[in-house]
């Protein structure tokens, strides 16, 4: 087939922002979201052959 590499970025606590019982985890959830966005961006740039700082 395509023989493509796959990078999966997982994020935990996705419902913490909207679930009343998880309000104590909202700061952690926001931190995990930010880290996941960074990891996804890096994976996308790597897949596209773009090095950081060139775009």
C-alpha positions in Angstrom: 0.0 0.0 0.0 1.4 3.4 1.0 3.9 2.2 3.5 3.4 5.4 5.5 4.5 5.9 9.1 1.7 6.6 11.6 2.0 8.8 14.6 -0.9 8.7 17.1 -1.2 11.5 19.6 -3.5 10.6 22.5 -5.0 13.0 25.0 -6.5 12.1 28.4 -9.2 13.9 30.3 -11.0 15.2 27.3 -14.3 15.6 29.3 -12.8 17.5 32.2 -13.8 20.9 30.9 -17.5 20.0 30.7 -18.0 17.4 33.4 -19.0 18.8 36.8 -17.4 16.0 38.7 -14.0 16.6 37.1 -13.5 20.3 37.8 -10.5 19.5 40.0 -8.8 18.0 36.9 -9.3 21.0 34.6 -5.8 22.4 34.9 -4.2 19.1 34.3 -6.5 18.5 31.3 -5.6 21.9 29.8 -1.9 21.1 30.2 -2.4 17.7 28.5 -4.3 19.4 25.7 -1.5 21.9 25.1 1.1 19.1 25.1 -1.0 17.0 22.6 -1.3 20.0 20.3 2.4 20.5 20.3 3.0 16.8 19.6 0.5 16.7 16.8 2.1 19.8 15.2 5.5 18.2 15.4 4.2 15.0 13.9 2.5 16.9 11.1 5.6 18.9 10.3 7.7 15.7 10.3 5.2 14.0 8.0 5.3 17.0 5.7 9.0 17.2 5.7 9.1 20.6 7.3 11.6 21.3 10.0 10.8 23.5 13.0 11.7 27.1 12.5 11.4 27.0 8.7 7.7 27.9 8.6 
